[in-house]
Amino acid sequence: MYDILRDSGFGHLARFVTGRRVFQFPEERPGFELPESYYNESMQRMTDAAKDAAAGKKPLPQDQSPDEKPPSRRSLSSSSSERKDSELGLNSESNLAIPKEEENGIQKAETARDLERAPTAGDLEKTVSRPIAPTRTREGYILVDWYTTDDPENPQNWGSGKKAIVVLQIYLYTLAVYMGSAIYTPSVPYVIEVFGVSSTVALLGLSLYVLGYGVGPLLWSPLSEIPVVGRNPPYLFTFGIFVILSIPTALVDNIGGLLVLRFLQGFFGSPCLATGGASLGDVTDLLHLSYFLTGWAGFATAGPALGPVISGFSVPAEGWRWSLWEILWLSGPVFLSMFFLLPETSANNILLRRAKRIRKLTGNPIYKSQSELDQQGLTAKSVAYEALVRPWILNALDPAILFSTVYVMIVYGIYYSFFEVFPIVYMQGYGMNIGQMGLVFLVIAVSVGIAIPTYFAYLRYHFTPYVMKNGFSNPEHLLIPALFGSFGPPIGLFVFGWTGRPDIHWIVPTIGIAIYTVGVFILLQSLFIYIPMIYPQYAASLFAGNDAARSAFAAGAILFADPLFHTLGVGKGCSLLGGLAAGCCLGVFALYYYGADLRQRSRFTVKAPVE
């Protein structure tokens, strides 16, 4: 618990206020001893520098002279027992010794070639803790790394309890933001009446929120990848604003202000929707990351469906503002929990801060983290290019990525169109009130509960054994569930559209919604894991572009769904959408059978060198 508090937003604030006298890191405590390998590297570096300076080849690092002695080991520590325990890493559990370049899965992989060379189960050998010797660059810097293979500061080595806290925080954060979108839906009829606006204008309160959390990641996702920033500052800064904005949103007395505030809520709530998966990847090995991403997607899918359930009965009883107050009551406790219990997970940020502490401890400027050297060439222009240009270049010029984005846009837009067609079917057709209709949305949460174990079964009994035997050489295997899942959306839409009438029991169209949701969840989960596997070097850009495109289309779908279903009718409207989904089934099969060939032809694939 001490480490969690120390690395949380509260811990960093407490360290700043007290001048780092509380929640100290090992390098800041009296008696800390730098590992032997760092001492040897430092001594060798200073010896070489003195020789080079005497020969007139190059100057010494600042504040050093040829006669200066290397730092004494005793000056760095007075406790050998601490160092012995740290280097040996004696504990009750053995660890997987993974080569440095293969740590952290997708986060460390630069190309698909790296994933192909990732270790399989046969390559991983259980061993006791081993020291990790630092690397010395050609410029003479000593790269600060994890001290041992089971360094407790490495998020991959955190205990299961600490990892569970991180995962739970990301899940609840995602759930709160997604619930904040559709929780507004039961308020729409009252907004129309109170402000005297059309249904289209009132629906902008939902549409602009969805658009906001699609646009936001274009800024927040690249920012969280900057080593000096890390994951937590964007999370806490933006979510704190989200919570604060919930107050004026619930109090505003004009439609213009309401719509602007709803957009800003979505914008500032968006970081978890793009980088939440990256946070999970920080603490999870590549082989198990799919399980955690599936759970995260489950919260994201169920969130909009649970919103109307919560506000469906309260809004008619307490007024249209009640749903907006509920956003505050949901998000406030989650923010406080994150402030106190969410530690920083970015390895680049953790090592950067460790390097700063070692430089302060030793007074030696040669200790650097790799991320510090990498970010020296980072400019605002390069960040803007990664955020605003690269996602669209990838989508426009790579057929596999373009198809995936278009397909996700369609199914995501259809999903949000249900918030308009449900009142037509269940309130106008079956005579339900708003609260009862909200309960129908529970079928989406139930469907997610069916889809997750189904997808887990595929990972457990097919994909994981395949990877353990063959490695990540064929990412198209991730699309096998999508081949079956792609039939769910058109089937579910046709069942819902043509059975949603009073002479047929309401459970029948509801089953159609369940079929649609199970298919969509498995389909999207397969695509979302497949995409970063084929282009891991562009994973952040791919997710940012995909999120922006699908959210923009969903925002439009919310607005065109009402005239679509009122003009064509529920049956024909669903048939139109089902026909689009059915046509995309062919694309999924084409991607499975010809994906490898498309990747070879793509201009974005890093070609393997001839060996």
Order of alpha helices (4+ residues) and beta strands (2+ residues): alpha-alpha-alpha-alpha-alpha-beta-alpha-beta-beta-beta-alpha-alpha-alpha-alpha-alpha-alpha-alpha-alpha-alpha-alpha-beta-alpha-alpha-alpha-alpha-alpha-alpha-alpha-alpha-alpha-alpha-alpha-alpha
